Amino acid sequence: MAEAELAAQRVQDYLTTVLAGKRAGQANDFLSHYLAVADADQRISGVEVIIQLVQLIIGGTESVRAALVAQTANLLSNRAQWEAVCEDPALASPAVCESLRFEPGIAGVVRISTDDIDVDGWTLPAGQMVILSSMSALRDERVFERPDSFDIFRSDLVPSHLAFGGGAHKCVAEALGRAELEEGLNILAKRLPNLTMKTQPIFMGHVFVRRATECWATW
């Protein structure tokens, strides 16, 4: 916990320094535009500006790293689907969606209930810390047919599923994460169509960002 708090403080200090430099200049880049919008909105505090950027960094790197390994391993384990993506780049989007459903980079999130909530006859009291498992929701047999099967051609797959959360707290890095995963997959499929997996990765973690063991491949 101490190491995590120190790392979080370092990121916050770094972003504070970078943002101060951006405010002093007139650069036409993402951070400068973001600051202009945030500063114009009186509801957003300085801390919230930094936290949004931290979430963007985490969503665009930490969770994507595990998800990139997962989608590559899932497709290589289902050779016909990998070959289909190699032949048709348009299949990259549904392939990413299905892999995020089947083996998401984020296992679940922690929330605090604001009201008493009835869940199948049980009352979840207000003020209770709750761990919401996106891994479970994304394999809900009431929503997905054959939920434990990886299939990029499934008809019940929609991009708006819960891999990036939902509602007011939906991940701000969703568009960035999906773009990274689709571009990464298209480049692999284009340049290394003969890619073959030698070591099946194991995915670990049931809360927030997941981790993967080594995944060896040859071509």
Rosetta blueprint (number, residue, H / E / L):
1 M L
2 A H
3 E H
4 A H
5 E H
6 L H
7 A H
8 A H
9 Q H
10 R H
11 V H
12 Q H
13 D H
14 Y H
15 L H
16 T H
17 T H
18 V H
19 L H
20 A H
21 G H
22 K H
23 R H
24 A H
25 G L
26 Q L
27 A L
28 N L
29 D L
30 F H
31 L H
32 S H
33 H H
34 Y H
35 L H
36 A H
37 V H
38 A H
39 D H
40 A H
41 D L
42 Q L
43 R L
44 I L
45 S L
46 G H
47 V H
48 E H
49 V H
50 I H
51 I H
52 Q H
53 L H
54 V H
55 Q H
56 L H
57 I H
58 I H
59 G H
60 G H
61 T H
62 E H
63 S H
64 V H
65 R H
66 A H
67 A H
68 L H
69 V H
70 A H
71 Q H
72 T H
73 A H
74 N H
75 L H
76 L H
77 S H
78 N L
79 R H
80 A H
81 Q H
82 W H
83 E H
84 A H
85 V H
86 C H
87 E H
88 D L
89 P H
90 A H
91 L H
92 A H
93 S H
94 P H
95 A H
96 V H
97 C H
98 E H
99 S H
100 L H
101 R H
102 F H
103 E L
104 P L
105 G L
106 I E
107 A L
108 G E
109 V E
110 V E
111 R E
112 I E
113 S L
114 T L
115 D L
116 D L
117 I E
118 D E
119 V E
120 D L
121 G L
122 W E
123 T E
124 L E
125 P L
126 A L
127 G L
128 Q L
129 M E
130 V E
131 I E
132 L E
133 S E
134 S H
135 M H
136 S H
137 A H
138 L L
139 R L
140 D L
141 E L
142 R L
143 V L
144 F L
145 E L
146 R L
147 P L
148 D L
149 S L
150 F L
151 D L
152 I L
153 F L
154 R L
155 S L
156 D L
157 L L
158 V L
159 P L
160 S L
161 H L
162 L H
163 A H
164 F H
165 G L
166 G L
167 G H
168 A H
169 H H
170 K L
171 C L
172 V L
173 A L
174 E H
175 A H
176 L H
177 G H
178 R H
179 A H
180 E H
181 L H
182 E H
183 E H
184 G H
185 L H
186 N H
187 I H
188 L H
189 A H
190 K H
191 R H
192 L L
193 P L
194 N L
195 L L
196 T E
197 M E
198 K L
199 T L
200 Q L
201 P L
202 I L
203 F E
204 M E
205 G L
206 H L
207 V L
208 F L
209 V E
210 R L
211 R E
212 A E
213 T L
214 E L
215 C L
216 W L
217 A E
218 T E
219 W L
